[in-house]
């Protein structure tokens, strides 16, 4: 049955994905079970038995609820589930009905929204808003945003930062590859994310150590419902309360770094190495494009010395633009 197939799929995901992704797959498969019925035979989904029609009806149902992208994600999961079924001989070969996008039904009106982000010229005003803290955010919330701007890492990883992750000898923060928020594949032990420290980062860290130095987490929170650290949404909420809803998001800060870091003369004029800024910034913000494709299996470049240079330039320039530490 489709329930058996989903259970097989979930067992595989349990050992191959992080807890958050694993739970997401459980939620989506449960949603599909409710629609298709847990006793529906896997063979009913074979192409020759009208399986594409079953999936079309599911997508139409999701679209009617305004969940076009959710329907798209579920169809992609079905593709993986049916591949497992074929390998287990539960379905005939070449009978997977979910291999391709359902043209005319899938993502017809859905438009992907990019991250809201400010131009370099708008940054001084934004930084001054943070300095003034007009929305009266807590000290630790204000410091979390400042550190986010300086470290340019994903907020999911930032709020889970632990004091023990700082390597004094290397003067770097080394975030383990298994940390939620890094978007790494579970089990890739060689993919720790490295954040070179700078004098500007150290100033903020010293202030946080005075507050939370006796706890494991840099952003320890006694009010956390599910975690002992700050909630991932806190930084985004703070940005909105400062008056930047629709103009800047926490994730959109990566756009600022990736764009302004390559375009603005303040960075290009100081860049003296032969490694392109794009490659350095890409690795520093945790992108993995260089690891894709055939060449990606052999490309282990980190450009760590160059990343240290960029971080020194980046953090110093934020202070020049008005960020007060």
N, C-alpha and C positions, 0 to 999 in steps of 0.2 A: 504494500500500500504506500501512498504518498507519505503517510506518517512514518513508516519504516525507513523510507528513503531520507526523510529529513533527520531522523534520529542518527542514521549513519553519517550524514553530513555534519551534524553537530558534534559527534564524537571526534571526527577528524579536526574540526575547528578548535575543539577543546585543547588539543595539544599543539596546535600550529598558530594560534592567534593569542593576542593579549586579552585579558578579562573583559575589557570594555567592548572590543570587537566581538568576542564570543557571546556576550549578552545581547548585543545588537542582532546577531544572526539568530539567536533563540527567539527574540521578539518578532523578527520578520517571518521566520518559518511558522511560528504559532499563528500569525496573522493569515498566512496562506492556507494553513490547515483549516482554519475557521471558514474560509471561503470555499475551498475545494471539497472539504469533508475528509476526515482522517481515514476512512475506509475505502476511498477511491483508489482503484488499482493503478499501479505505475504504467501498465500497458495502455491504459486509456489516454495517456499523454503522448504516446508514439505518434509520429507524424501521420502515418497511414490510418490511424484510428481517430483522427480529428483532434490531436493534442494541441495544435496551434489555435484552434477555436476556443479551447478551454482557457488558454493563457490570454487570448484576446479579451474574453469576457472579464477576466480578472483585471486586466489593465484598464478596461473601460469603467469597471466599478471603482477603481482607485482614482481614475481621472475625474469621475463625477464627484468625488469627495475633495477634489483639489489637491490630490497627492500624486501628481504626475512623476515627480522625481523619485518618490518612494516606489511607485510602480516599476520604474526603470531599474532601480536597485534590486527589487525582488526578481525581476526577469533575469537579471544577471546571476542571482543566486540560483535560480532554477536551472540555468545553464550548467552550473557546477554540479548541482544535485543530479541532473540527468546524466552527466558524464560519469559520475560515480555509479549510477544504475547500469550504465552500459558496460563498465568495467566489471561489475558484479554479475553480468548476464541477466539482469532483471529487465532490461530493455534490449531490443534488437539494435545492432550497429546502425549508424546513420539515421537514427530515428529521434534524435534530440530535437525537440521543437523550439528550443529557446536559445539557439546559438547566435541569432542575429537580432538586431533591433526591429521591432514591429512597426514598419513604416506606415504612417497614417493613423497610428494609435499611440505610439510611445513618444513622449516628450514633444507633442505637437505644438503646444502653446507655451511650454516651459522655457523660460529664458534664464540662463545662468547669470547670477548677480556677482559681479566682481567685488573685491573688498574696497570699502570706502577709505581713501587715503588723501592726505594733504600734500600740496606741492611744497618744495623746499622754501619758497618765499613765505608760505603760511606758517612755518614752524615757529618763529619767534613768538607769535601770538599764542600758539598752542602751549609752548613751554612756559610762558608767563602765566597762563591759566593754571598750570600744574603748580607753579611756584606759589601762587596766591591761594590756591585751594579754596575757592569761593564756595564750593558745595559742602565744605566742612567734613571731608572724608577723614578717616582716622590716619594717624601718622604712618602706620604700617601699610595702609592702602596707598598712600601717596608715595611712599618709598618703593612699593612693589611696581608702580608704574614707571618710576624713574629707572629702576633696575631693568625693567623690561625694555625700555628705550635704549639703554646702554648695552645690554647683553644680546639684544635682538634674537632671542630664542622664543619658541612657542610658549604661551602662557601655561599650557598644561604641564610642561616640564618645569617651568620656572616656579610655580607654586609648590612643587614637590622637591625643590632644592634642599639638600641636606648639607650640614656643615662638613661632614666627613668626605664629601665629594671634592673638596678643594685640595689640590696637590701643590704644596708649598714649593717643592723642588722645581716643578715645571711652571709654577705661577699660573695655573689654569684650573678652571672648574671642569671636572670630567663627569658628565651625566651618563650613568649606565644605559646601555642600549635597550634594556627592558623597561625603562621608565615610560609610563603612560604619558602621551603628549608628543613624543618624538616621532611618531609615525613610522617606527621601524618594524620590521618583521620579527616576530618572536623567535628567539634562539640565535639571532645574528650577534654573536658575542664580540665581533670585531668592529661593531658600529657604534661605540660610545661616542657621544657628542662632546666636543672639546670647546670650551669658551675661554680664550685667553683673558686673563685679568689685566686691568689697567689702573692707574692711580685714581681715575674717576669712579670706576666700579668699586675700588677698595673703600672709598669714602662712604658710599652708600652701605656697603657690607658692614663697615664698622658701626654705623648707626643701628643697623638691624641686629648686630651681635649684642649690643647693649640691651635690646628689647627681648630677643629670643635666643641668646647665646647658650642658655642652659637647657634648651630643648633640642631634639634631633633635627627638626625642620627650621630652615631659615624663616619661613613664613608660617610658623606654628600658629594655630588658632584654637583657643579653648571653646569656641562656639561652633566648630565644625560638626555637622550632623552625621556625615558619612566618612569624613577624613579628619586627621589631626592637623591638617594644614589649610590654608586659605582656599576658598572655592575658586574654581577656574574662571567663573563669570565675574568675579569681583573687579578685575582690572577693566573689563569691557564696560561694566556698569558705571564705574568711576569716570571713564572717558565720556560716557553719555551725560552723566550728571554735571560734568564740566561744561556742557553745552555743545558737544561735538557729535551728537547723534546724526548719522547719515553723512558725516564728513570724515570721520576717522574711527577705525576699529583697532582692537589690539592686534588681530591677524593682519590688518591692513598696514601695520608698521613695517612688515616685511616688504611691502610694495614701496614704501618710502625709501628703505635702505637699498633695495635692488635697483630702483630707478635713479634716485638722487645720487647714490653712491657711484654710479657710472656716468651720469650726465653732468654733475656739478663740478665746476673748475676747482673748487676748494679741495676736492678729492683727486681728480685727474692730474692736477698740477703737482701734487705731492707724491704721486705714484711713480716710483723709480725702478720697479722690477719688471721683468719680461713676462711674468704671468699675468694674463688679462684680469682686470678687476672683476669681470663677470664670473670667472671661474672661482676666484677667491671668495666673493660675496656669496655665491651659490652654496659653497661648502660651509661657510660660516652660519648661514641661516638654516642649514640642515637639509638642503635639497639633495636629491640622489640621482639626478639625470645622468651623471657621468657613470653610474653603475648599471645603466640599462643597456640592453643589446649585447651582442657578442663581445665587443670590446669592454663592456662594463664588467665582465667576469675577471678581467685582468687589470682594470684600472683601479689601483689602490692609492691614488694620489690624495694627499690631505692638504698640501700647501700650508702647513702650519706656520712656518716663519712668516710667510706672506700674510696669513690671517692675523698674526700678532701685530704686524705693521698696520694692517687696515683697522684693527680694533683700537689701536693707539690713536690713529687719525680720527676715527669715527667718534669715539667718546670725548676726545678733546674738542672736537668741532661742535658737539651738542652743547657743551658748556659755553663755547664762543657764541652760539646762537641764542643763549639765554637760560639754559637749564641750570638752576641753582642747586648746589649739593651741600 
